[in-house]
C-alpha cells in the first residue's frame, strides 16, 4: 500500500532489464564457460536505487527515468506500480528499446556487466524540468548515478541543490564520470559536478579511478580509500562514503574519517549491493540521521542484498534492514 504523504526522496536514473547467467566462474576474453543458470530480473541503477529507497522509506519515492515502447518497458512500469514508487515522471520513449544489462555472476558473487542503454540515453533535462516545483520543495534528498547522460545528471543535481535537497551522487559507471562512456554529454566534466553534490558514494575501485590514482585501462592498485578521499576533497567533494565491499565503508566529511565495518554474510550475488546501499543511505539521510549513522544502516541493506540473487529481487525492506542493524 503506497503511503499518502509527500515524497521525501527523488531518484533520477536508468531502467534496465537484467539478463543474468550465474556460473562457476567468470569467462576470460575468448573463453566460453558452460554450466550456467539463467534468470531475468528488473534492474538498472536508477530503478534499483529507487526501489531500494522505496522499500526502506515510509513515504513514496519519485523516479525520473525513461523506458522503451516495448514489452520490457511495460513490464518494468507494472512492477514499479507494485512498489512504494511514483511513476508519473517515467517517460516512454517511442521507437526505443528499454535498457538491457547482460550480467555474469560467479560462485563467489563477483560479477561482470555489459549494458545496452536504449531509452536511458534519451533522458534529458526536459524530463527533469517536467517535474513540478512542489515535488522538489517537499523532498529532502535527491539521489542519482551516471547511467544517464551526464548533462541530465548535472541539470537534476543543480535543480535539487537549488531547491535545498541533500544531493547524493553515486559515480557509477566510472568510465562515464571520466568522459569515456556513452552517458557522457557535451564538455561537462566530472569535477564540474562537485558544486552540486553533497555526498559522493563511489566504491573503492571507482574512488581510485576518479582520484586519478589508477588509470581506467590498468589493473587497479592496492586499495587506499583514505588517500583517494583526500584527492576527491581537492576536486570539491567534501563528503564521501567509499564502499569497501565485505569490509564495510569509509565515511569522510570535512573533519573525520570513520570506518564502518561490514557484516559477515555468505555472499551469492553482489549485483545490486551498491544500489541497496545508496537507496538506504538516502532514506536514512532524509530522516535526519548523521552521515555515519546513515552509512551504518545502509551497510545492513547491502549485506542483505548480497545474500540474494538478482538486482531488485535482492533489495530488502525496512523491517529487514532494522533487524539486520540489531544483529550487527
Secondary structure as GFF3:
##gff-version 3
##sequence-region A 1 328
A	DSSP	beta_strand	9	12	.	.	.	ID=ss1
A	DSSP	beta_strand	16	22	.	.	.	ID=ss2
A	DSSP	beta_strand	37	43	.	.	.	ID=ss3
A	DSSP	alpha_helix	45	56	.	.	.	ID=ss4
A	DSSP	beta_strand	61	68	.	.	.	ID=ss5
A	DSSP	alpha_helix	71	81	.	.	.	ID=ss6
A	DSSP	beta_strand	85	86	.	.	.	ID=ss7
A	DSSP	beta_strand	90	93	.	.	.	ID=ss8
A	DSSP	beta_strand	99	105	.	.	.	ID=ss9
A	DSSP	beta_strand	111	116	.	.	.	ID=ss10
A	DSSP	three_ten_helix	118	122	.	.	.	ID=ss11
A	DSSP	alpha_helix	125	129	.	.	.	ID=ss12
A	DSSP	alpha_helix	133	138	.	.	.	ID=ss13
A	DSSP	beta_strand	141	145	.	.	.	ID=ss14
A	DSSP	alpha_helix	150	162	.	.	.	ID=ss15
A	DSSP	beta_strand	166	170	.	.	.	ID=ss16
A	DSSP	alpha_helix	174	177	.	.	.	ID=ss17
A	DSSP	three_ten_helix	190	196	.	.	.	ID=ss18
A	DSSP	beta_strand	199	200	.	.	.	ID=ss19
A	DSSP	alpha_helix	204	210	.	.	.	ID=ss20
A	DSSP	alpha_helix	225	234	.	.	.	ID=ss21
A	DSSP	beta_strand	240	243	.	.	.	ID=ss22
A	DSSP	three_ten_helix	245	247	.	.	.	ID=ss23
A	DSSP	beta_strand	249	252	.	.	.	ID=ss24
A	DSSP	beta_strand	257	260	.	.	.	ID=ss25
A	DSSP	alpha_helix	273	286	.	.	.	ID=ss26
A	DSSP	alpha_helix	291	305	.	.	.	ID=ss27
A	DSSP	three_ten_helix	312	314	.	.	.	ID=ss28
A	DSSP	alpha_helix	318	327	.	.	.	ID=ss29
###
